[in-house]
Amino acid sequence: MELQDLNRLRDIQRKSGGSEQEAIALTRTMTKLITKPDKAYARFLAANVVYGEDHKIGNLFLSRAAELGHTRAIKIKTLMTQISTGESAKKEFERMSSEIHEEISPYTGINAFGMF
C-alpha cells in the first residue's frame, strides 16, 4: 500500500460528503477502472485504514482484487464465505487479519496531509 492509495480513499470520503451511498457509488466506479490485482488489494488495505475493517468500501476493493486473481484476496474471500456459512476457518481468518493489521499499521497514524 502506498500513500497514493490512502489519498484515493480519502478523496472518496471527501467527495461523498459523509454519504455512505455516494461513497459506495464512487468506489464502484473506481473498482471498475482498476485492472491490476495488486492495486485493488492495496486499495482494500487503504480502505481498512480510512473506513475501518469489514466496511463495505473495503469489501468492494477486496472483491475486485479477488476477481482479478490476487491470491491473498481470494483466500480472504474464501475464508469469509466459510465463516459466514459456519465452516471452521476462524483461526486462519484471524491469522490473516493479524497480517493485514501488520501491513496497515505504519499508515494508521497518518493524518489527512499524509504526515504522522
Secondary structure, DSSP 8 states (H G I E B T S, - for coil): --HHHHHHHHHHHHHHTT-HHHHHHHHHHHHHH---HHHHHHHHHHHHHHT-TT-HHHHHHHHHHHHTT-HHHHHHHHHHHHHHTT-S-HHHHHHHHHHHHHHHGGGTT--TTS--
